[in-house]
């Protein structure tokens, strides 16, 4: 298959590599900042954890180390990253950032800045993206490494504590996009997921919904691993509709 092989590195590289894929060219500095911000804001590298090294980032994004240095310095100035020197140095996600789960987020329980029509538009777009991704993933012949990584992502999400659920749920959905082999799709799913997470941070984290999501995740995984595109499409659509229903109920 043409998908990107999952990475099992240290210091967050395994999760971060989902979004840190080659930049096609053009505005490389701006796109590098965007990729790093997406990685941080989605919690793929948590507050206080270290990003991949400058050299690793340059290889992953296929940009110069000068570009990496400029982008990380800018994000450090903006308070998203903490650059430490010395033997135990590196580039770390700022420990002061609110965790992606939103457990301590001041937005929780407050109305979203998006209006009902904006929310509807976002949820329709997300469904088109992710249902298509699930169906496509189920048509591909997957390597044993990718199959194992996908199943582990499901297990990790199923066993996640409430404060880690949103981050690991995001990883699960990004892996499906990754399996398709489309870098553009990964970027679109990531961007959409960030906006959906902002909405989810404004409503309560409900235990029954997490349990229901876990069951649906297993249905999606099983359909993709068994090569059943129709079932994968149906399972993903049902899963996304559950989230949409909650957001419509709480946010209008």
C-alpha positions, 0 to 999 in steps of 0.5 A: 500500500502507499500509506506512510509507515507509522513511527514508533520513536521516543519523545512523542515522535510516534504521534507527532509524525502523523502530521509532520509529513513532507511539505510540498513547497512554497511557503515552507516557513508558514507551513512548518509553523502550521504543522507544528501548531497542529501537532501541539494543539491536537495534543499529539505531543503533550504539554511538557513533552519534547518534540523531535529534534531539529534534524528529525523535524527537517527530515520529516518535513523535508525543509531546511534546518534553518526553516525549522529553527525559525519556526520553532523560535517563532512559536517559542516567542508566542508561548507554544514552545520552550527551547532549552539548551544544554545536555538535556535540552531540546524543543518542548511543548510549553507546560503552561498550555491547557491540555487538549482534553479540555478538562481545565479549559475555560471554554468548557460549558461556554457557547462556541463562537461558531454559529449553528450554520458554521457547525453544520457546515463543519460537520458535513465536511468532516463526514465527507472526509472521514467516511471517504477515508474509512472506505478507502482504507478498507480497500487497501492491502495493509502491512502487518506493521500498519495493522498492528499500529492501527489496532494499538491506536484503538486499544490506547483510545479504549483504555484512555483516561478522560484527560487523554481521551481526546488526544488518543481519539484524534490519533485514531482518526488521523491514522485512518487518513494516514492509511490512505496514503494521501498527505493532503487528506491527513492535513484536511482531517487534522485541520477539521479535527482541531475545529471539532475538538474546539467545539467538543471542549465547550461541552461536557465529556460524557462517560457513556459517549466515550464507551459508545465511541469505543465500541464504534471504533472497534467496528471501524477497525474491524471493517478496515482490517477485514477489507470491508469498505461498505461496513467501514463507511457505515460504521464511520458514518454512525460514529460521526453522527453520534458526535454531531448529535451531541454538538447539535444538542449542546451548541444548537 
